[in-house]
Amino acid sequence: MPQQPPKANPVGKIRVRNAVYPILIGLAVVGWMLYRDFDPRVFDNVIVSWHTVFWIFVAFACMFGRDLGYIVRIKVFSGGQLSWGQAFRVIMLWEFTSAITPSAVGGTSVAILYVHKEGISIGKSSAMVMLTSFFDELYFVLMFPLVVLAVGRAQLFDLSALSTNLLSMSLITVALIGYLLKLAWTLILTYGLFINPRGLKWLLLKVFKTRLLRRWYRPINRIGTDIILSSRELKTKGVGFWLKGFFSTFVSWSSRYLVANALIMAFFGYTDQLILFARQLVLWIMMLVMPTPGGSGFAEYIFTHFLGDRMPVAPELQLAAGTLVAVAWRLITYYPYLIVGAVVFPRWINRHFSHLTFRRKS
């Protein structure tokens, strides 16, 4: 008998109106930063020219590369079953879900449903989503120690020019917690996908039967089942499959980080590109433990303080410059997914769940 999709509908809790919350949070934090730190003199350092236009174009090209890497990867993982249009739709829906939920929550069960509704079996959908998660986490697990070695801990976390040592130590702590969580999840996925999936599910269920963790027993049970199904799907994959998966992941995440590099080049000219890249990787690791949807508010604030001292302007204008670039950075890398998702999601719901009543305002 063919496998049936889960009875519970994980998209039931997703509402288009939820996109309003991260926008409001982000605007509130940006407004507060502008009120406290912004200095109009920073515009004296911005020279609008063809140089500016070129680097803004590069910033958008990097975002295109980021999405293209994701789309290529999901198409490769589907074995060609997804068309380019279907792959685009899945990625946009997935990004929309991530943008309106806290980073720590994730959207694995929803993503499996997005893929499944495009005509992929539940087993293969689970494998595709789990493999996506594995490659994403593997990128961070490998790149974080590499950038620390390349840049040095002092260069990576020294914010003394703009902030207190207490803030620097707090950021180090948050980054380490985020990295350890990613490392733990990568090791769990590695063991479950490639070594002993049934043993991992048994162990997880034992742990989550305890009184303290019992509330998450059912979701963990679903994750365990997804890992078993995914492991079966992955046993027949060749070397080319894994190389394509890692390369598309590398292109996607690296392109995401280069957006800020391009924007700083557009507005203020040359600065240390490697340190900017390294600090953005750390910033995304820190966002994992933030409770706001898509890291909204936190992302703008930390971007300003974590990258502000790398702005090639006078020290007293660095926070203002950081705020300016942070706003442009979020406008390019975050808010478009809220807009596209708000358009695509209702149509997708009406197409696949026509028996449900759905309204844009719901």
C-alpha positions as CSV (number, residue, x, y, z in Angstrom):
1,M,0.0,0.0,0.0
2,P,1.3,3.5,-0.8
3,Q,2.3,5.6,2.2
4,Q,-0.2,8.2,3.4
5,P,0.7,11.7,4.4
6,P,0.5,12.5,8.0
7,K,-3.0,13.2,9.3
8,A,-1.9,16.3,11.1
9,N,-1.7,19.3,8.7
10,P,1.3,21.3,9.7
11,V,0.3,24.3,7.6
12,G,-2.8,24.8,9.7
13,K,-0.9,27.1,12.1
14,I,0.6,29.2,9.4
15,R,-1.2,32.5,8.6
16,V,-0.3,35.2,6.1
17,R,-1.0,37.8,8.8
18,N,1.9,36.4,10.8
19,A,4.2,38.2,8.3
20,V,3.1,41.4,10.0
21,Y,4.8,40.6,13.3
22,P,8.4,40.4,12.1
23,I,7.9,43.5,10.0
24,L,6.6,45.4,13.1
25,I,9.4,44.1,15.3
26,G,12.0,45.0,12.7
27,L,10.6,48.5,12.1
28,A,10.5,49.1,15.9
29,V,14.1,48.1,16.4
30,V,15.3,50.0,13.4
31,G,13.4,53.1,14.5
32,W,14.9,52.9,17.9
33,M,18.4,52.5,16.4
34,L,17.9,55.4,14.1
35,Y,16.7,57.6,17.0
36,R,19.6,56.6,19.2
37,D,22.6,56.2,16.9
38,F,21.9,57.6,13.5
39,D,23.9,60.7,12.4
40,P,22.9,62.4,9.1
41,R,26.5,63.2,8.5
42,V,27.0,59.6,7.4
43,F,25.4,60.6,4.0
44,D,28.5,62.8,3.4
45,N,30.4,59.6,3.0
46,V,28.0,58.1,0.5
47,I,28.8,59.0,-3.1
48,V,26.1,57.9,-5.6
49,S,27.7,56.9,-8.8
50,W,27.9,54.1,-11.3
51,H,30.1,52.3,-8.8
52,T,27.2,52.4,-6.3
53,V,24.8,51.1,-9.0
54,F,27.2,48.3,-9.9
55,W,27.6,47.0,-6.4
56,I,23.9,47.2,-5.6
57,F,23.4,45.1,-8.7
58,V,26.0,42.6,-7.3
59,A,24.1,42.5,-4.0
60,F,20.9,41.5,-5.9
61,A,22.9,39.0,-8.0
62,C,24.2,37.4,-4.8
63,M,20.6,37.0,-3.6
64,F,19.7,35.4,-6.9
65,G,22.7,33.1,-6.5
66,R,21.5,32.2,-3.1
67,D,18.0,31.2,-4.3
68,L,19.3,29.5,-7.4
69,G,21.6,27.3,-5.2
70,Y,18.6,26.3,-3.1
71,I,16.4,25.6,-6.2
72,V,19.1,23.6,-7.9
73,R,19.7,21.6,-4.8
74,I,16.1,20.7,-4.2
75,K,15.8,19.7,-7.9
76,V,18.9,17.5,-7.6
77,F,17.5,15.9,-4.4
78,S,14.3,15.1,-6.2
79,G,16.1,13.2,-8.9
80,G,14.6,15.4,-11.5
81,Q,11.0,14.8,-10.4
82,L,10.5,18.5,-9.6
83,S,10.3,21.0,-12.4
84,W,12.1,24.3,-12.1
85,G,8.7,26.0,-11.4
86,Q,7.9,23.5,-8.7
87,A,11.4,23.8,-7.2
88,F,11.0,27.6,-7.1
89,R,7.6,27.3,-5.4
90,V,8.8,24.9,-2.7
91,I,11.8,27.1,-1.9
92,M,9.7,30.3,-1.7
93,L,7.1,28.6,0.5
94,W,9.9,27.2,2.7
95,E,11.6,30.6,3.0
96,F,8.3,32.3,3.9
97,T,7.7,29.8,6.6
98,S,11.2,30.4,8.0
99,A,10.7,34.1,7.8
100,I,7.6,34.1,10.0
101,T,8.8,31.5,12.6
102,P,11.7,31.6,15.1
103,S,14.9,30.2,13.7
104,A,15.0,27.6,16.5
105,V,11.6,26.3,15.6
106,G,12.4,25.4,12.0
107,G,9.9,24.2,9.4
108,T,10.8,20.6,8.7
109,S,7.4,19.1,8.9
110,V,5.9,21.9,6.8
111,A,8.7,21.6,4.2
112,I,8.0,17.9,3.8
113,L,4.4,18.7,3.1
114,Y,5.4,21.4,0.6
115,V,7.5,18.8,-1.3
116,H,5.0,16.0,-1.0
117,K,2.2,18.1,-2.5
118,E,4.3,18.6,-5.6
119,G,3.9,14.9,-6.3
120,I,6.8,13.4,-4.3
121,S,6.2,10.4,-2.0
122,I,6.3,11.0,1.7
123,G,9.4,8.9,2.1
124,K,11.3,10.7,-0.6
125,S,10.0,14.1,0.6
126,S,11.4,13.3,4.1
127,A,14.7,12.3,2.6
128,M,15.0,15.5,0.6
129,V,14.2,17.8,3.6
130,M,16.4,15.9,6.0
131,L,19.2,16.0,3.5
132,T,18.8,19.7,3.0
133,S,19.0,20.2,6.8
134,F,22.1,18.0,6.9
135,F,24.0,19.9,4.2
136,D,23.0,23.3,5.7
137,E,24.3,22.3,9.2
138,L,27.4,20.7,7.7
139,Y,28.2,24.0,6.0
140,F,28.2,25.9,9.3
141,V,29.9,23.1,11.2
142,L,32.8,23.1,8.7
143,M,33.0,26.8,7.9
144,F,32.9,28.2,11.5
145,P,36.2,26.7,12.6
146,L,37.8,27.6,9.3
147,V,36.9,31.3,9.5
148,V,38.0,31.4,13.1
149,L,41.4,30.1,12.0
150,A,41.5,32.4,9.0
151,V,40.5,35.6,10.8
152,G,41.3,34.9,14.4
153,R,39.1,35.1,17.4
154,A,40.2,38.6,18.3
155,Q,39.3,40.0,14.9
156,L,36.1,38.1,14.8
157,F,34.7,39.2,18.2
158,D,36.6,42.4,19.1
159,L,33.9,45.1,19.2
160,S,35.7,47.4,21.6
161,A,35.6,50.3,19.1
162,L,31.7,50.4,19.3
163,S,30.6,48.4,22.3
164,T,31.5,47.1,25.7
165,N,33.6,44.0,26.5
166,L,30.4,42.6,28.1
167,L,28.6,42.7,24.7
168,S,31.6,41.1,23.0
169,M,31.6,38.3,25.6
170,S,27.8,37.9,25.3
171,L,28.1,37.5,21.5
172,I,30.9,34.9,21.9
173,T,28.6,32.9,24.3
174,V,25.6,33.1,22.0
175,A,27.7,32.1,19.0
176,L,29.2,29.1,20.8
177,I,25.7,28.0,22.0
178,G,24.4,28.2,18.4
179,Y,27.4,26.4,17.0
180,L,27.2,23.6,19.6
181,L,23.5,23.2,18.7
182,K,24.3,22.9,15.1
183,L,27.1,20.5,15.7
184,A,24.9,18.3,17.9
185,W,22.1,18.2,15.2
186,T,24.6,17.4,12.5
187,L,26.0,14.5,14.5
188,I,22.5,13.2,15.2
189,L,21.6,13.4,11.5
190,T,24.8,11.7,10.5
191,Y,24.2,8.8,12.9
192,G,20.5,8.6,12.0
193,L,20.8,8.9,8.2
194,F,24.0,6.8,7.6
195,I,24.5,4.5,10.6
196,N,21.5,3.4,12.7
197,P,18.2,5.2,11.9
198,R,16.0,2.9,13.9
199,G,18.4,2.9,16.9
200,L,18.3,6.7,16.9
201,K,14.5,6.8,16.8
202,W,14.4,4.4,19.7
203,L,16.9,6.5,21.7
204,L,15.0,9.7,21.0
205,L,11.7,8.3,22.1
206,K,13.2,7.0,25.3
207,V,14.6,10.4,26.1
208,F,11.4,12.3,25.2
209,K,9.2,10.0,27.3
210,T,10.5,11.7,30.4
211,R,8.1,14.0,32.2
212,L,10.2,17.1,31.4
213,L,10.3,16.4,27.6
214,R,7.0,14.6,27.1
215,R,5.3,17.5,25.4
216,W,7.6,17.1,22.4
217,Y,7.2,13.3,22.2
218,R,4.9,13.3,19.1
219,P,7.1,15.7,17.0
220,I,10.2,13.7,17.9
221,N,8.3,10.5,16.9
222,R,7.6,12.1,13.4
223,I,11.2,13.2,13.1
224,G,12.4,9.7,13.9
225,T,10.2,8.2,11.2
226,D,11.4,10.8,8.7
227,I,15.0,9.9,9.4
228,I,14.3,6.2,8.9
229,L,12.5,6.9,5.6
230,S,15.3,9.3,4.5
231,S,18.0,6.7,5.3
232,R,16.4,4.2,2.9
233,E,16.3,6.8,0.1
234,L,19.9,7.8,0.5
235,K,21.6,4.4,0.4
236,T,21.6,4.3,-3.4
237,K,23.1,7.7,-4.1
238,G,26.4,8.1,-5.9
239,V,29.4,10.4,-5.4
240,G,28.0,12.9,-8.0
241,F,24.9,13.4,-6.0
242,W,26.8,14.3,-2.9
243,L,29.1,16.7,-4.7
244,K,26.2,18.5,-6.3
245,G,24.5,18.8,-3.0
246,F,27.5,20.2,-1.2
247,F,28.4,22.6,-4.1
248,S,24.9,24.0,-4.4
249,T,24.8,24.5,-0.6
250,F,28.1,26.3,-0.6
251,V,27.1,28.6,-3.4
252,S,23.7,29.4,-1.7
253,W,25.0,30.2,1.8
254,S,28.2,32.0,0.6
255,S,26.1,34.1,-1.8
256,R,23.8,35.1,1.1
257,Y,26.8,36.5,3.1
258,L,28.3,38.3,0.1
259,V,25.2,40.6,-0.1
260,A,26.4,42.7,2.9
261,N,29.9,42.8,1.4
262,A,28.5,44.2,-1.8
263,L,26.3,46.8,-0.1
264,I,29.2,48.1,2.0
265,M,31.2,48.4,-1.2
266,A,28.3,50.2,-2.8
267,F,27.9,52.8,-0.1
268,F,31.3,53.2,1.5
269,G,33.9,51.5,-0.7
270,Y,36.5,48.9,0.2
271,T,36.8,47.2,3.6
272,D,38.1,43.8,4.8
273,Q,35.9,41.4,2.9
274,L,37.0,38.3,4.7
275,I,36.2,39.6,8.1
276,L,32.8,40.8,6.9
277,F,32.1,37.3,5.5
278,A,33.3,35.6,8.7
279,R,31.2,37.8,10.9
280,Q,28.1,37.2,8.9
281,L,28.5,33.5,9.3
282,V,28.8,33.9,13.0
283,L,25.7,36.2,13.0
284,W,23.6,33.5,11.3
285,I,24.7,31.0,13.9
286,M,23.7,33.4,16.7
287,M,20.3,33.9,15.0
288,L,19.5,30.2,15.7
289,V,18.9,30.9,19.3
290,M,16.8,34.0,18.9
291,P,13.0,33.8,19.7
292,T,11.7,36.4,17.2
293,P,10.4,35.4,13.7
294,G,13.3,35.2,11.3
295,G,15.5,36.8,13.9
296,S,13.6,40.1,13.3
297,G,14.9,43.0,15.4
298,F,17.8,41.0,16.7
299,A,19.3,40.7,13.2
300,E,19.2,44.4,12.5
301,Y,20.7,45.3,15.9
302,I,23.5,42.7,15.9
303,F,24.4,43.5,12.3
304,T,24.9,47.1,13.2
305,H,27.0,46.4,16.2
306,F,28.8,43.3,14.9
307,L,29.7,44.8,11.5
308,G,29.6,48.5,12.2
309,D,33.2,48.8,13.2
310,R,34.2,47.4,9.8
311,M,32.6,50.4,8.0
312,P,35.3,52.6,6.4
313,V,34.1,55.8,7.9
314,A,35.1,58.0,10.9
315,P,34.7,56.0,14.2
316,E,31.9,58.3,15.5
317,L,29.9,57.5,12.3
318,Q,30.3,53.7,12.3
319,L,27.1,52.9,14.1
320,A,25.1,55.2,11.8
321,A,26.8,53.6,8.8
322,G,26.1,50.1,10.2
323,T,22.4,51.0,10.7
324,L,22.1,52.3,7.1
325,V,23.6,49.1,5.7
326,A,21.6,46.9,8.0
327,V,18.3,48.4,6.7
328,A,19.4,47.9,3.1
329,W,20.6,44.4,3.9
330,R,17.2,43.3,5.4
331,L,15.3,44.9,2.6
332,I,17.2,42.7,0.1
333,T,17.6,39.5,2.1
334,Y,14.5,39.2,4.3
335,Y,11.4,41.2,3.4
336,P,11.1,40.0,-0.2
337,Y,10.4,36.5,1.1
338,L,7.5,37.9,3.2
339,I,6.0,39.5,0.1
340,V,6.5,36.6,-2.2
341,G,5.3,34.1,0.4
342,A,2.2,36.2,1.1
343,V,1.3,35.9,-2.6
344,V,2.3,32.3,-3.2
345,F,1.1,30.7,0.0
346,P,-2.7,31.5,-0.3
347,R,-2.6,30.2,-3.9
348,W,-0.8,27.0,-2.8
349,I,-3.3,26.5,0.0
350,N,-6.3,26.9,-2.3
351,R,-4.8,24.5,-4.8
352,H,-3.9,21.7,-2.4
353,F,-6.4,22.2,0.4
354,S,-9.5,23.4,-1.5
355,H,-11.7,21.8,1.1
356,L,-10.4,24.2,3.7
357,T,-11.6,27.7,4.1
358,F,-8.8,30.2,3.6
359,R,-8.8,33.9,3.6
360,R,-5.9,36.3,3.2
361,K,-6.8,38.0,6.5
362,S,-7.0,34.7,8.4
